Amino acid sequence: MFLCQVIHLSVNINKFATLRNSRGSNNPDILAAAHFCEKFGAHGITVHPRPDERHIRYADVYALKDGITTEFNIEGNPREKKFIELVCAVKPTQVTLVPDAENQLTSNHGWETNDNQDFLKDVIEQFKAEGIRVSLFLDANPYMLDGAVLCGADRIELYTEAYARDFKNDANQAVAAYKEVAQLASQAGLAVNAGHDLNLDNLNFFAQNVPHLAEVSIGHALVCDALYLGLENTIKAYLACLQV
């Protein structure tokens, strides 16, 4: 157990936009959803606009710019010029760089930081010049950390799908690589975020066992739980999981 700083919960509101887009109206209202998440205790709001705008639209991100009172985190692939322009215009607290393919259903791997070092260094410098904190989406692989440091990133976000998949079989084994990488990242001066498939079953164990964890970004599972428990109860339940 790591008794240190508060672990922040950033709510990914993409799924609210998916529901809205299914009917072509503005219900649920994305800005209202963000406000309620903040009201109920979330430390931040995350969006991940994709080129096809199948959930969060670029217009949503601009609309959220002045409406969010907590930290704003924009995720996406910086190979899209439109994404870079969006982030530089909105100037969120944090941008999380994710190596998604254009038509990818959901994020499924982290950066190969060594092969992409020159590219990442250039875009990170551009974002940091705008005063934006930069996080790199990484697999729990220590070999990617040196590249993340050399690229100039401020944080890494550990891709936790493998942990979530293996958690019920052997929780200690599932979390082992994340513990190692988080410790090494902190020693290298990188703060540690995490996200993907974290939920009410596996989040507390992850938070208790991964050192130096600054933030988790959770969307799909949280919105699903809100259908059963209500949004306020769900956010409070996730916050309780982060109490370590």
ABEGO torsion letter per residue (X at the ends): XBBBBBBBBBBBAAAAAAAAAAAGBAOBBAAAAAAAAAAAGBABBBBBBBAAGABBBAAAAAAAAAABABBBBBBEBAABAAAAAAAAAAGBABBBBBBBBAABABBABBBBAAAAAAAAAAAAAAAAAAGBBBBBBBBBBAAAAAAAAAAGBABBBBBAAAAAAAAAABAAAAAAAAAAAAAAAAAAGBBBBBBEGBBAAAAAAAAAABBGBABBBBAAAAAAAAAAAEAAAAAAAAAAAABX
